[in-house]
Amino acid sequence: MDPELRLAPLQFTSTTDRVSTELRRLIISGALAPGQALNEKAVSDQLGVSRSPVREAFQRLVAERLLVSERNKSVTVNTFSDTDIEEIYDARIAIESHAARGIIAAGSTTIDSTAAQLEVALDNLRTQLDVGDRLAVAHADLAFHQQLVAAGGNTRLLAAYELLSAETLTCMAWLENVKPSGDELMQDHRDFIDALQAQDSDRISAVITQHLSRANLNLTASDPAERALPNVADAPID
């Protein structure tokens, strides 16, 4: 083999991973509605796979709290109560505030590198807002917050945050339908970066709390029937 040849490693994705990804996308987008029952055979038939990876995907999404396992061994799409939503946002406030304080405590080098990474994430958020794809906006919004938590340097808090990511993304997608984002969202995230660069722990904690508390309030005050994203092309699986 040519010593100058550089081959990228092949990426293997299991059938369970692919099924999980597709079902997760359908749930977050609203194509699979809260409370909707999923049939293992119907899903396997529509996706063209055996029932085993579908069963494993169901178990994975139950662990992510996107699906709920019923006593008769069936599964339904989780219907987030107001309490569920409040707990998700409370957990995010705690984790993100701790991460931000950790970044500031680490000093100027960490602050500057994190601010630069957040600027890139903010540019992507602006791009998605301009495009107007609400689900893409939710993904870009989550990526900004994940970058903040990752920069905090606490691997266990990051792991806990990742466990919340599917629920968080679902809430963000719903919020984009209830109250579409715009300049206010951009300003909130700009405030994150400004407070970080000012090395003001109290200020950034207040910014995080205000931003996430407002999102929580907007979502819990909304009509659950209006939360799913409109005009989803996918036919529900039942």
Secondary structure, 3 states (H helix, E strand, C coil): CCCCCCCCCCCCCCHHHHHHHHHHHHHHHCCCCCCCEECHHHHHHHHCCCHHHHHHHHHHHHHCCCEEECCCCCEEECCCCHHHHHHHHHHHHHHHHHHHHHHHHHCHHHHHHHHHHHHHHHHHHHHHHHHCCHHHHHHHHHHHHHHHHHHCCCHHHHHHHHHHHHHHHHHHHHHHHHCCCCHHHHHHHHHHHHHHHCCCHHHHHHHHHHHHHHHHHHHHCCCHHHCCCCCCCCCCCC
